[in-house]
Amino acid sequence: MRKTYSEEFKESVIEKMMPPNPVPVLQICRETGVSDVTLYKWRKDYRNRGIAVPSEQNNSNNWTAEDKLAAIIETASFNEIELSEYCRTKGLFVEDIQQWKISAISGCQQDKQLKKGKQASLQTDKKEIKRLKFELKRKEKALAETAALLVLSKKCEAIWGVDEED
């Protein structure tokens, strides 16, 4: 038999998992009677909705990239007071959010540089392919000409015989 839980109950359980004093999932299981699989599923659902729900972590260095990005997005429009309050509820420092934002921006810049490098590499590859195709065509023509000359010389030998001076 499958139990259904209210959204309020789910939110209260998820809040227990949140910093600054996260309760381990196994302890929540014992307290609420909800299976650990269900709790992990709820936590994943909240993450998929863009809500920063850290894993079994006590420090901000262990947050996943998805959680960091969700926190950056959530706090993008916050003023200093709102940001400070958010950080207190999540067990973070304001500096953590700022550093994550800088890292995300620098990651995007590196991505742009990689794209430029790939485009330059792609252009050189295209030029090399064009040069190789031209070279291949030239060699195929030379080979065809040599084959034609060989066939003609064989036909001449067959018709007129081998010349004694050769």
N, C-alpha and C positions, 0 to 999 in steps of 0.2 A: 504494500500500500504506500502510495506516494503522498508525502505531506506537502502542503503549500504554505508558504510563509508570507506574511505581509511585507510590503516595501519598507515600512517603518522598522520592523524587526530586522530586516536585512541591513538597513542603514545603520542601526544601532550596533549590530555585530561587526560590520565593516569598520565603524568608528573605533571599536575596541582594537582592531588590528593596526590602526594608524598611530604614528608617533604623536607626542613625545614619549608616551609610555605604552608601546604596543604589547598586546597580550599574545602569547604564542597560540597558534591555531589549535594545538592539542588541548590546551587549557580551555579555550572557548568551546571546543567539542564537549569536554566534560561538563562545563557549566550550562550549556544550552541544550545539549542532546542532539545537536546537528552534526552530521558526519563531516569529517575533514574534507572529503571529496566535494561535498556541497559548498563548504566554505571556500575552498580553492576556486570553485566554479564562480561563486559570487564575486570573489576578488577579481577574477579574470574578466567577468562581465563589466565590472566597474571600470577597469582599465580600458576595456574596449570602448566605453562611453567617453573616454578622455579624462577620467578622474584619476588623479595621482594616488595610487594605493601601492605603497612599497611592499616588497616581499618581506620575509622574515629578517628585517634589517634594523639595526639600531643606529647606524650612522649613514650619513648622506652619501658617502663614497660608494656604498653598495647598491645604490638605486640603479635600476636599469635605465637604458637610454630612453625607452618609451615613457617611463615615469618622469624622468628629467624633462623631456620635451613637454609632457602634459603639464608639469608644474610651471614651466616657462610660459606656456600658452595661457594657463589659468591666471597667472600673475601679471600678464602683459599690461593690463589696464589699471593695475592697482597703484595707489599712491603709497607713500612710505609707511603710513600707519597701517593700512590694509595689508601691505606686504609683510610687515613685522608680525601682525596678528596671524596671518596665514602661515608664516614660518614657525611661529610658536606652536600652532596646532599640529604642524607636520613634523616638528622636531628638527627643523632646519635652521640655518643661519641665512640672513639676507645675502651675505657674501656667496653662499652656495648657489643661490638662484642667479646672481650676477655672473658668477664664474661659468655656470652652465650655459647662460645666454651667450657669453663671449665664445665659449667652445663651440656652440652651435653655429654661430656666425662665422667663426674661422673655418669650421668644417665645410660650410657652404662655399667660402672663398676658395678653399683647397679643391673643392669639387669643380668649381669654375676653371681653376688652373689645370686640373686633370683633363677637363673637356677640351681646353685649348690645346694641351699637349697631344691629346688623342687626335684632334682635328689636324694638327700639323703632321703628325705621324701618318694619318690617313692620306693626306695630300702627297707626302713623299712616297708612300706605298703606291698610290695611283700612278704617279710619274714613273716609278720603277716598273710597274706592270705594263704601262704603255711602251716604255723603252724595250722591255723584254719581248712584248708582242711584235714590235717592229723588227727586232733582231731575229725572232723566230720566223717571221714572214720572209725576211731576207735569206735566211739559211734554207728555208723550204724551196724558195725559187732557185737558189744555187744547186740544191740537191736535185730538183726536177730537171734543170738544165744538164747537169752531169749525167743523170739517168738517160735523158734523151740522146746525148752524145754517145753514150755507151751502146744504146740500142742501135743507133745509126751505124756505128762502127761494126757491130756484129752483123747487121744486114749487109753492109758493104763486103765484109769477109765472105759471107754466105753467097753473095751474088758473084763477086769477082775473084774470090779465093784469096789466099794469103800471099802477100807480096814478098818476093825473095829477098829484097833489100832490107826489109825490117828485121 
